[in-house]
Amino acid sequence: MKPARRRAALAALALLTAAALPGCARRTDDPGDFPAVPGGTYSVALTEPDHLTPGRTTSSYAIQVLQGLFDTPVTLDPRDGHPLPLAAESVSSEDQRVWTLRLRPDARFHDGEPVTAGSFAAAWDAAAYGPNGWEANAYFAQIDGYPDLNPTDGRTPATRHLSGLKVLDDTTLQVTLAAPFSQFPMLLAFPAFAPLPAAAFTDPDGFDRHPVGNGPFAMDGDWRHNQRIDLRRADGYTGPRPPMADAVHFRIFTSKDTAFTELRAGHVDFVTNVPAARAYEARRTFGRRYSVRPSGTMDYLGLPLADPRYRNPDVRRALSMAIDRAGITRAIYNEVFTPADSLVAAMIPGHRAGACGETCTYRPAEARELLDRAGGFTGSVELYFANSDPTYEQWMTAVANELRQNLGIRSVVFRKMSGADLGPILNGHKATGPYRQNWVIDYPSVQNYLAGLFGPGNRMGWHNPAFDDLLARGNAAPTGQESIAYYHRAEDLALTDLPLIPLWNWQDQTAWSTKVGNVVLDPYVGGLHLDRVTVRH
C-alpha cells in the first residue's frame, strides 16, 4: 500500500516553495545495469487518446503524453502524493480560499512564446467555458465565477472569463475560489491546469494535432491518429524536469494484448498497462523489469439515469448484487485486480473497507427478489465498452451471463467500439445502457473520487443536493480529518442511490525492455516519468 500523503498540504496556511522540489523524483523501480547517460530514444505502447489539448481530455491515455508536453503549476510526489512546485515557484494561501501562484520567470512554450500568468488564465477560462464542451470543465467548478460560464437554463454565458482569476503581473496569478478548499494545490497537478499559448485559440483543431507545450518534450510532427505520437527533447526548456532521452515514440495500439506481444518481440520498450490476464507470463519473462503496484484506478458500470428503466435505485442495486466480482477478478484478472468494496481505492487515506456493504456483494437470490419487487426489467440491457483491451469483452460476457441467469433478463447485447468513439456518446448522455468506465485518480483524496465521479456534468446525469452540500462542507473543513468525515457521509449517499456500480480496483502492471533504465512509475501523475528514463546506447 502506498504511504499516506502529508497532512501539511491541508493546513490552514498552505505554502509550496521551490526549495521543496528535489532534483528528480525518487526512483521506484530497478534502474537497469547501465550508466545514466543522456541521449537516445525509446518507445511506449499507448491506446489512442481522444484529445491532446489540456482541458479537452481527462483520458489516462492522453495524460501520459501530456505529462511530457506540459508542466502544470505543481506535480505530486510519487512517494506519497503531496504537492511539489513545477511551473510555479510557490502556491500559497492564508485562508484556503484565495490562492496565489507565483510562476517561474523566463519560461517559454515550445514555439518561443513566453509562459505568463495570462497563459494559465486563458487556458482555465477556455476549459471552464461551458459552450466549449471541454471534457475537464467540471475541474474548474471550485473557482469563483464558474456558474456564470455554465448557466443551467441553457443561455449563452454573458462572459467568457472566470471572475476568480486575476492576473497580477506576468508571473503572479491570484485565484479566488467560491469557497475554501484545502486540497486545491493537489488539483493543480492535473493536466487541465497547464497553460496554453495563443496558438491553442487561433487554430484549436490544428493545435490538438500538434500541441505546443511548456514541458520537457515537444511534438515532433503531428499526431498521426491511430498510429503514433512522437516527442523530442524541447529546445530551451528551463524547468525542473530536463529530459534524459532525446526522444519518445508513442506507438498506438487498439489492443493492450497486442502491445504486450510487441514488447515481448522487442518492437516497443514500455507497456504501462500489461493485461492482467498475462500477469504470470510477464513475471516469468521480464523479472525485475516487471512491476506490480497498487493503483487508485477503479472500474465501474455507469448507469444512464435518463432511461426510466434505471431510475429506481433498487433496480441498480439488483444489477450490482447479481455480479460476481470475486469470480470475475479471479478468472479473468488472475486476482491482480481486487473487488471494490467502496467508491474509493484502498490505497487512499480515508478508504473504508466494506463501505459498499451488501450492494457490492454477490447475492444472486436477493438480487432477483429486489428486481422483482422493483417491477422487473423490460427490454434489452445494452452494455457499452471500448475495444482497447480483450478482457473488457471477457468480463462483460461474464456480466451478461450473470444478468441472464441471476435476474432473468433475456436480452443482453454488446455495444463495443473504440474509446475515441465511446467518449462522445457518454459525454452527450446518449448511452442507452450500462457502460464500462474507470476512474483514474487525479490526486490521492476521497474527495477526488466523489467530485470527479458525481460532480456537475457527471455522465450518469445524477444530482443529489444533500451530497453536494456534504461535499462542500468537507472541502471547507479546516482540517483533513474533519474533511474526511463529511466525505464519508457523502459517499454513503452515493452508495445508497448507486448511480454507478463499483466493480474492482486495478493494480498497475508495467513491463519494459533491457534498452531502458531509471524507471520511475508514478501512481499519481501520468504513470511513467518520461523525463527520467535513460536509454542504453
Secondary structure as the mmCIF struct_conf table of DSSP 4:
data_model
#
loop_
_struct_conf.conf_type_id
_struct_conf.id
_struct_conf.beg_label_comp_id
_struct_conf.beg_label_asym_id
_struct_conf.beg_label_seq_id
_struct_conf.end_label_comp_id
_struct_conf.end_label_asym_id
_struct_conf.end_label_seq_id
HELX_LH_PP_P HELX_LH_PP_P1 LYS A 2 ARG A 6
HELX_RH_3T_P HELX_RH_3T_P1 ARG A 7 LEU A 10
BEND BEND1 ALA A 11 LEU A 13
STRN STRN1 ALA A 14 LEU A 16
HELX_RH_3T_P HELX_RH_3T_P2 ALA A 18 ALA A 20
BEND BEND2 GLY A 23 CYS A 24
HELX_LH_PP_P HELX_LH_PP_P2 ALA A 25 ARG A 27
BEND BEND3 ASP A 29 ASP A 29
BEND BEND4 ASP A 33 PHE A 34
BEND BEND5 PRO A 38 PRO A 38
STRN STRN2 THR A 41 LEU A 46
HELX_LH_PP_P HELX_LH_PP_P3 THR A 47 PRO A 49
BEND BEND6 ASP A 50 ASP A 50
BEND BEND7 THR A 53 THR A 53
TURN_TY1_P TURN_TY1_P1 PRO A 54 GLY A 55
BEND BEND8 ARG A 56 ARG A 56
HELX_RH_AL_P HELX_RH_AL_P1 SER A 60 LEU A 69
BEND BEND9 PRO A 73 PRO A 73
STRN STRN3 VAL A 74 LEU A 76
TURN_TY1_P TURN_TY1_P2 PRO A 78 ASP A 80
STRN STRN4 PRO A 83 PRO A 85
BEND BEND10 LEU A 86 ALA A 87
STRN STRN5 ALA A 88 SER A 93
BEND BEND11 GLU A 94 ARG A 97
STRN STRN6 VAL A 98 LEU A 103
HELX_LH_PP_P HELX_LH_PP_P4 ARG A 104 ARG A 104
TURN_TY1_P TURN_TY1_P3 PRO A 105 ASP A 106
STRN STRN7 ARG A 108 ARG A 108
TURN_TY1_P TURN_TY1_P4 HIS A 110 ASP A 111
BEND BEND12 GLY A 112 GLY A 112
HELX_LH_PP_P HELX_LH_PP_P5 GLU A 113 GLU A 113
STRN STRN8 PRO A 114 PRO A 114
HELX_LH_PP_P HELX_LH_PP_P6 VAL A 115 VAL A 115
HELX_RH_AL_P HELX_RH_AL_P2 ALA A 117 ALA A 128
HELX_RH_3T_P HELX_RH_3T_P3 GLY A 130 ASN A 132
TURN_TY1_P TURN_TY1_P5 GLU A 135 ALA A 136
HELX_RH_3T_P HELX_RH_3T_P4 ASN A 137 PHE A 140
TURN_TY1_P TURN_TY1_P6 ALA A 141 GLN A 142
STRN STRN9 ILE A 143 ILE A 143
TURN_TY1_P TURN_TY1_P7 ASP A 144 GLY A 145
HELX_RH_AL_P HELX_RH_AL_P3 TYR A 146 LEU A 149
BEND BEND13 ASN A 150 ASN A 150
TURN_TY1_P TURN_TY1_P8 THR A 152 ASP A 153
BEND BEND14 GLY A 154 GLY A 154
HELX_LH_PP_P HELX_LH_PP_P7 ARG A 155 PRO A 157
BEND BEND15 ALA A 158 ALA A 158
BEND BEND16 ARG A 160 HIS A 161
TURN_TY1_P TURN_TY1_P9 SER A 163 GLY A 164
STRN STRN10 LEU A 165 ASP A 169
TURN_TY1_P TURN_TY1_P10 ASP A 170 THR A 171
STRN STRN11 THR A 172 THR A 176
STRN STRN12 LEU A 177 LEU A 177
BEND BEND17 ALA A 178 ALA A 179
TURN_TY1_P TURN_TY1_P11 SER A 182 GLN A 183
HELX_RH_AL_P HELX_RH_AL_P4 PHE A 184 LEU A 187
TURN_TY1_P TURN_TY1_P12 LEU A 188 ALA A 189
BEND BEND18 PHE A 190 PHE A 190
HELX_RH_3T_P HELX_RH_3T_P5 PRO A 191 PHE A 193
BEND BEND19 ALA A 194 ALA A 194
TURN_TY1_P TURN_TY1_P13 ALA A 198 ALA A 198
HELX_RH_AL_P HELX_RH_AL_P5 ALA A 199 THR A 202
BEND BEND20 ASP A 203 ASP A 203
HELX_RH_AL_P HELX_RH_AL_P6 PRO A 204 ARG A 209
BEND BEND21 HIS A 210 HIS A 210
BEND BEND22 ASN A 214 PRO A 216
STRN STRN13 PHE A 217 MET A 219
BEND BEND23 ASP A 220 GLY A 221
STRN STRN14 ARG A 224 ARG A 224
TURN_TY1_P TURN_TY1_P14 HIS A 225 GLN A 227
STRN STRN15 ARG A 228 ARG A 233
HELX_LH_PP_P HELX_LH_PP_P8 ALA A 234 ALA A 234
TURN_TY1_P TURN_TY1_P15 ASP A 235 GLY A 236
BEND BEND24 GLY A 239 PRO A 240
BEND BEND25 MET A 244 ASP A 246
STRN STRN16 ALA A 247 ILE A 252
BEND BEND26 THR A 254 THR A 254
HELX_RH_AL_P HELX_RH_AL_P7 LYS A 256 ARG A 264
TURN_TY1_P TURN_TY1_P16 ALA A 265 GLY A 266
BEND BEND27 HIS A 267 HIS A 267
BEND BEND28 ASP A 269 ASP A 269
STRN STRN17 PHE A 270 VAL A 271
BEND BEND29 THR A 272 ASN A 273
HELX_RH_3T_P HELX_RH_3T_P6 ALA A 276 ARG A 278
HELX_RH_AL_P HELX_RH_AL_P8 ALA A 279 PHE A 286
HELX_RH_3T_P HELX_RH_3T_P7 GLY A 287 ARG A 289
STRN STRN18 TYR A 290 GLY A 302
TURN_TY1_P TURN_TY1_P17 LEU A 305 ALA A 306
BEND BEND30 ASP A 307 ASP A 307
HELX_RH_3T_P HELX_RH_3T_P8 PRO A 308 TYR A 310
BEND BEND31 ASN A 312 ASN A 312
HELX_RH_AL_P HELX_RH_AL_P9 PRO A 313 MET A 321
TURN_TY1_P TURN_TY1_P18 ALA A 322 ALA A 322
HELX_RH_AL_P HELX_RH_AL_P10 ARG A 325 ALA A 331
TURN_TY1_P TURN_TY1_P19 ILE A 332 GLU A 335
BEND BEND32 PHE A 337 PHE A 337
STRN STRN19 THR A 338 PRO A 339
BEND BEND33 ASP A 341 VAL A 344
TURN_TY1_P TURN_TY1_P20 ALA A 346 MET A 347
BEND BEND34 ILE A 348 ILE A 348
TURN_TY1_P TURN_TY1_P21 PRO A 349 GLY A 350
TURN_TY1_P TURN_TY1_P22 ALA A 353 CYS A 356
HELX_RH_3T_P HELX_RH_3T_P9 GLY A 357 CYS A 360
BEND BEND35 THR A 361 THR A 361
HELX_RH_AL_P HELX_RH_AL_P11 PRO A 364 ARG A 373
TURN_TY1_P TURN_TY1_P23 ALA A 374 GLY A 375
BEND BEND36 GLY A 379 GLY A 379
HELX_LH_PP_P HELX_LH_PP_P9 SER A 380 SER A 380
STRN STRN20 VAL A 381 ALA A 386
BEND BEND37 ASN A 387 SER A 388
HELX_RH_AL_P HELX_RH_AL_P12 PRO A 390 LEU A 407
STRN STRN21 VAL A 412 MET A 417
HELX_RH_AL_P HELX_RH_AL_P13 GLY A 419 ASN A 427
TURN_TY1_P TURN_TY1_P24 GLY A 428 HIS A 429
BEND BEND38 THR A 432 GLY A 433
STRN STRN22 TYR A 435 TRP A 439
BEND BEND39 ASP A 442 SER A 445
HELX_RH_AL_P HELX_RH_AL_P14 VAL A 446 PHE A 454
BEND BEND40 GLY A 455 GLY A 455
TURN_TY1_P TURN_TY1_P25 PRO A 456 GLY A 457
TURN_TY1_P TURN_TY1_P26 ARG A 459 MET A 460
HELX_RH_AL_P HELX_RH_AL_P15 PRO A 465 ALA A 476
BEND BEND41 PRO A 478 THR A 479
HELX_RH_AL_P HELX_RH_AL_P16 GLY A 480 ASP A 497
BEND BEND42 PRO A 499 PRO A 499
STRN STRN23 LEU A 500 TRP A 512
TURN_TY1_P TURN_TY1_P27 THR A 514 LYS A 515
STRN STRN24 VAL A 516 GLY A 517
STRN STRN25 LEU A 521 ASP A 522
TURN_TY1_P TURN_TY1_P28 PRO A 523 GLY A 526
STRN STRN26 GLY A 527 LEU A 528
HELX_RH_3T_P HELX_RH_3T_P10 LEU A 530 ARG A 532
STRN STRN27 THR A 534 VAL A 535
#
